Amino acid sequence: MKVVSLVPSITEALFDLGLTENEVIGRTKFCIHPEEKVKNVAIIGGTKNINIDKIKALQPDVILANKEENVKEQVEALMQDFKVIVTNVENIEDNYYLLKNLGKIFNKEEKAQSFNLKIYDVLNQAKIDSPIKVAYLIWKNPYMTIGSDTFIHKILTEIGFENIFKDKKRYPEIQVEDLAEAELIMLSSEPFPFKEKHIEELREFYPDKKIMIVDGEAFSWYGTHIAKCGDYFKGLISEVESISF
């Protein structure tokens, strides 16, 4: 079965489940894992600007899209000519069924179940002793954070952090003043590429707060990715717990 993936984390999951470059025949430019395999797969644009003509030329049997990451009109245009499966992953249960369904579609059920068990194991072993109030920033100019109906929020909560913007939805814009309640400010490495200089900018407002760069993929890439983040989460929690709040 030939598949085009319009979702970076799903592309990674397909290869993790055992598909090859002969089966995954199209991907977005943001589908970067696993590097040694995706480099051989045709790029069909970005997640928000899909090249429909390139996809038509590839003639896939199925296209995998996502409600949040892809543009509705573009996905609907593809549906006129192809079988398109639109995923929607907002929590760990959704992720479980995503992998279960991918396993069923591509006859990789055993591998999918193995990853699901590993994900639950990773999240069960990575727990903060007592909740820490955190602000997780995904964008700058304007600053944007995450609400309670996002996958990132669910991962934060699973490992023991308390999102101070849990009363918000999706990805709200905020002001620097809104970060006052946070004990810890996390700056995600993606989609905005926060760097050390951005920590220094926030320190001008909050010299005593702990501010750190975190791996955005570990918190936002659903599919199989979380199964590989056990050591990262443990290290992060250990670093956070060594701080006096």
C-alpha positions in Angstrom: 0.0 0.0 0.0 1.4 3.4 -1.0 0.9 6.2 1.4 1.4 10.0 1.5 1.7 11.5 5.0 0.9 15.1 5.6 1.9 15.0 9.3 5.5 14.9 10.6 4.8 12.7 13.6 2.7 10.3 11.6 5.5 9.9 9.1 7.8 9.0 11.9 5.2 6.5 13.3 4.8 4.8 9.9 8.6 4.1 9.7 8.7 3.1 13.4 5.9 0.6 12.7 8.0 -0.9 9.9 6.9 0.7 6.7 9.6 1.3 4.1 10.4 4.0 1.5 8.6 1.9 -1.0 5.4 2.3 0.9 5.8 5.9 2.3 6.1 7.7 -1.0 5.3 11.3 0.0 5.9 13.5 3.0 6.0 17.2 4.0 9.3 19.1 4.3 8.7 19.1 8.1 8.7 15.3 8.2 12.3 15.0 9.4 12.3 11.7 11.3 13.8 9.1 10.8 16.3 11.2 8.9 18.0 8.3 7.1 14.7 7.1 5.6 12.7 10.3 4.9 15.5 11.7 2.8 14.5 9.2 0.1 10.8 10.2 0.2 9.4 12.8 -2.1 8.5 16.2 -0.6 5.0 17.4 -1.4 5.1 20.8 0.3 4.6 21.9 3.8 1.8 20.9 6.3 -0.1 24.1 5.5 0.7 24.5 1.8 0.4 21.1 0.2 1.2 20.7 -3.5 -1.8 18.8 -4.7 -0.4 18.2 -8.2 2.7 16.5 -6.8 0.5 14.2 -4.7 -1.7 13.4 -7.8 1.5 12.4 -9.7 2.4 10.0 -6.9 -1.0 8.3 -7.0 -1.1 7.1 -3.4 -3.5 4.5 -2.2 -4.1 6.5 1.0 -3.3 9.9 2.4 -2.9 10.6 6.1 -3.8 14.1 7.3 -4.6 15.8 10.6 -7.4 18.1 11.6 -5.1 20.6 13.3 -1.9 20.5 11.2 -3.4 20.6 7.7 -5.7 23.0 5.9 -9.3 21.9 5.7 -9.8 23.1 2.1 -6.6 21.4 0.9 -7.6 18.1 2.5 -11.1 18.3 1.1 -9.6 18.9 -2.4 -7.5 15.7 -2.0 -10.6 13.8 -0.9 -12.1 14.2 -4.4 -9.5 11.9 -5.9 -8.0 9.9 -3.0 -8.8 8.0 0.2 -7.9 10.5 2.9 -7.8 9.6 6.6 -8.0 12.6 8.8 -6.7 12.1 12.3 -7.3 14.2 15.5 -5.1 13.6 18.5 -5.8 15.7 21.6 -4.8 13.3 24.4 -3.1 10.0 25.2 -6.3 8.0 24.5 -6.5 9.5 21.0 -2.9 8.6 20.5 -3.5 5.0 21.6 -6.2 4.7 19.0 -4.2 6.5 16.3 -1.4 3.8 16.6 -3.9 1.0 16.9 -5.7 2.1 13.7 -2.4 2.6 11.8 -1.4 -0.9 12.9 -4.7 -2.2 11.6 -4.4 -0.4 8.3 -0.9 -1.4 7.5 -1.0 -4.9 9.1 1.4 -3.8 11.9 -0.8 -4.4 14.9 1.8 -6.1 17.1 4.3 -3.3 16.6 1.6 -0.7 17.3 0.6 -2.3 20.5 4.3 -2.5 21.6 4.7 1.2 21.1 1.4 1.9 23.0 2.6 -0.1 26.0 6.0 1.7 25.9 4.3 5.1 25.8 2.2 4.3 28.9 5.4 3.0 30.6 7.3 6.2 29.7 4.5 8.5 31.1 4.1 6.4 34.3 7.8 6.5 35.1 8.1 10.2 34.5 6.3 11.9 37.3 7.1 15.0 39.4 6.7 14.5 43.1 4.5 17.6 43.6 2.9 19.8 40.9 4.8 22.8 39.6 3.0 25.7 37.9 4.3 26.1 34.4 3.8 28.4 31.4 4.7 26.7 28.1 5.4 29.2 25.3 5.2 28.1 21.7 5.6 31.5 19.9 7.1 35.0 20.2 5.9 38.3 18.8 3.3 37.8 20.0 3.9 35.4 22.8 1.6 32.4 22.5 0.9 29.5 24.9 -1.2 26.4 25.1 -4.7 25.8 26.4 -6.2 22.7 28.0 -7.5 21.2 24.8 -4.1 20.6 23.3 -1.8 17.5 23.2 1.0 19.5 24.8 -1.2 20.3 27.8 -2.0 16.6 28.2 1.6 15.6 28.2 2.5 18.3 30.7 -0.3 17.2 33.0 0.6 13.5 32.6 4.1 14.1 34.0 3.0 16.4 36.8 3.1 20.0 35.6 0.2 22.4 36.2 -0.4 24.6 33.1 -1.3 28.1 34.4 -3.3 28.7 31.2 -5.5 25.6 31.6 -8.6 27.8 31.6 -7.7 28.8 28.0 -8.4 27.0 24.8 -6.1 26.2 21.8 -3.1 28.6 21.4 -3.9 32.0 23.0 -1.8 35.1 22.7 -0.5 36.4 26.1 1.4 39.3 27.5 4.6 39.0 29.6 2.6 40.2 32.6 0.5 37.1 32.3 3.4 34.9 33.2 3.6 36.2 36.8 1.9 33.1 38.4 4.3 30.6 36.7 7.0 29.0 38.9 8.7 27.7 35.7 8.6 29.1 32.2 9.2 26.6 29.4 10.3 27.9 25.9 9.6 25.3 23.3 12.2 24.6 20.6 9.3 24.5 18.1 7.4 25.8 16.2 9.2 29.1 17.3 12.9 28.3 17.7 13.4 29.8 21.1 17.1 30.3 22.0 19.2 31.4 25.1 18.8 35.0 24.0 15.0 34.7 24.5 15.6 33.4 28.1 17.6 36.6 28.8 14.8 38.8 27.4 12.3 37.2 29.8 14.8 37.5 32.7 14.6 41.2 32.4 11.0 40.9 33.5 11.4 37.9 35.8 15.0 37.7 37.1 14.1 35.2 39.8 12.1 32.7 37.7 13.4 29.5 36.3 13.2 29.8 32.5 14.3 26.9 30.3 14.3 25.7 26.7 12.5 22.4 26.3 12.3 19.9 23.4 9.1 20.8 21.6 9.0 17.4 19.8 8.9 15.6 23.1 5.7 17.5 24.1 3.9 17.9 20.7 4.8 15.0 18.5 2.2 12.3 19.0 2.4 8.9 17.4 5.4 6.8 18.4 7.6 9.7 19.4 6.8 9.7 23.1 8.0 6.1 23.4 11.5 7.5 22.8 11.3 10.3 25.3 11.7 8.4 28.6 15.2 9.5 29.3 14.5 13.1 28.2 11.5 13.4 30.5 13.4 11.8 33.4 16.3 14.2 32.9 13.9 17.2 32.7 12.1 16.3 35.9 15.4 15.7 37.7 16.6 19.2 36.6 13.4 20.8 37.6 13.2 19.0 41.0 16.8 20.2 41.8 15.5 23.8 41.9 14.0 25.4 44.9 10.6 26.9 44.1 
